[in-house]
């Protein structure tokens, strides 16, 4: 089960093919449909060059979550309590 809460984005009350992912109050990424290329693109504001794509909305969300878990592992040594 995903730890990311996905919310559908909208403009003037019109829902978009774009979802923004949050972990608590922090925005960790977004997934949106690219109609010209017919795939779903994910990106994260946490790292400028973090992005990818998937053939479906679900695949892009899963890829985003896998990237986020991997990226957060880089910080594990800083977050561990010292013994």
N, C-alpha and C positions, 0 to 999 in steps of 0.2 A: 504494500500500500504506500502510496506517495505521501511524503511529508510536505509537499508543496500544495498550497491551496490555489487552485486556478480560478480566476474570475474573468468572465467574458467582458471585453472592452466595448464601449459604445460611444457614439457621438450624437448629441442631441436626442438621446433616447433610442437611437437606431443601433441594434447590436451589430458588431463587426465580426469578421472571421479573424479575430485576434484575442488572445487570452494572455493575461498577465499573471505570473506566478509569485506567490508570497510565502515566506516562512515567517510566521508571526507578522509583525508590521513591516518587515523588510522585503522590498521587491527584489527577487532574485533572477527573474528572467521573463521572457515573453515568447509566445509562439503565434505566428501569423501566416495566413495563406498567401502564397505568391501565385496569383492567377495566371500570369504570363508564362510561368515555367511549370505550373501545376504541381507544386510541392509546398510543404509546410516548413517555414524557416524558424529556427529558434535562435535566441540571442540572450546575452546576460549583461546587465549594466555593471556587474562586479568586475569584469575584465573586458577591456576594449575590443580585443580580437577574438572573443569567445562567441562562436556562432556555428551553426550547422543546419542540416535539413533532414527531413524525412518524408516518405511518400504519403503518410497520413498524419492527422493531428495527434493521434496517440503515440505514433512512432517519434515524432518530434518532441513531445512532452517527455517521453522516456529518455531520449537522447540528452535532453536538457538536464534531467535529474541525474543521469549517469555522469555527465560532465561536472555538475555541481558537487556531487559526492567526491569525485576524484580531486577537484580543486580544493575542497575543504580539507582533504587529507594532508595537504601541504602544510596546514596550520596546526595539525594535531600536536606536534612537540611543544608549541607555544601555549596550548590550552590544557595540557596535562598538569595536574597539581604535582608539585615537587614532593618527593618522599624523603 
